[in-house]
């Protein structure tokens, strides 16, 4: 069987949800895929569950490895993948059963590097809501830079890698692996791959069910590391964006960096004296495009401690 799609699912201590995720993939109306389950050192019954599924379905491949974090697990899946396209799914989430058939039809028809759909925040069967804002430019094929800019302007850009399908060679040819050891790795990875893409399309399809559960990384109470990693991601992206020649494009991207930077400082409460070497008040100067961000940047530059005190709850 020709493998059109590689589906990478990092697995770590989610035995309660794993079968739902795997079943949603195996029940897809599109069948020309390989499912790569990356057991990232789980200490519960996840390794057994993975192995049992692999015995039942030859499309499933298992990687058992020491715990290295989400980025390391995704990278292991990328290295093993053989499909023309690749998709990432978190092991506590699931997808609608016609998703890949519809998305890959559009990807093949339009010769896309990336196709993006919609996600639903899923709490229970009776409690669901759209995640993010739908874009106004459905079914328009454009390059990745234009896609980023238009999405940012409409405030519709979500960095979660799970909401798109990518050409595998776009990742491998550009050596776009996930950075290990950080949180919010998608905030660093997603802009980079869109900057490399030549043909991107948004398809207005609700397909990805993003399960909201207590105890996940994004819901942890101490968000110091979240803040530190977001700030450092901004420093890395700033260097990449400096190479962009178009002033208007760079202005939009830098404006988003300002928002991300201020969010990182606030949620991590990085104005504490032990983190004085991490933050740089001057980073936000000269980057804002929107009036609101210009005001926030000036406020933060003049009095970062007061800014964090007033706005830390806003960013939660």
Number of C-alpha atoms within 10 A of each C-alpha: 8 10 15 17 25 27 22 27 26 25 28 24 18 16 20 12 15 22 18 15 18 23 14 16 24 18 13 17 14 19 16 16 24 25 23 25 28 27 24 24 19 19 13 13 14 22 22 13 14 24 17 11 19 17 11 9 12 10 18 19 20 18 20 16 14 12 15 12 17 23 20 21 27 24 19 20 25 24 11 14 21 18 20 16 25 24 21 21 25 21 24 25 21 23 23 15 17 15 19 23 14 15 22 19 12 17 23 12 9 16 17 22 25 25 24 20 21 22 24 18 17 20 14 9 6 7 8 15 13 14 17 14 14 20 18 13 15 14 14 14 20 16 19 22 23 16 22 22 19 18 19 17 15 13 14 16 18 19 16 15 18 21 20 23 24 25 22 21 16 19 19 12 8 11 10 17 17 19 16 15 12 19 21 19 20 19 19 21 19 18 19 19 20 21 17 16 20 17 20 26 25 24 22 16 15 16 20 22 26 23 18 17 12 9 9 9 12 13 12 11 9 11 18 17 16 20 24 22 23 26 25 17 23 22 15 12 18 17 10 13 19 12 9 14 9 10 10 12 16 20 18 19 24 22 21 21 24 24 17 19 25 29 22 27 28 26 24 23 19 24 19 10 7 8 14 10 9 13 18 12 15 13 18 22 13 14 21 23 17 13 9 10 18 18 12 18 26 17 14 20 17 13 12 20 16 13 19 22 12 11 15 18 10 10 13 10
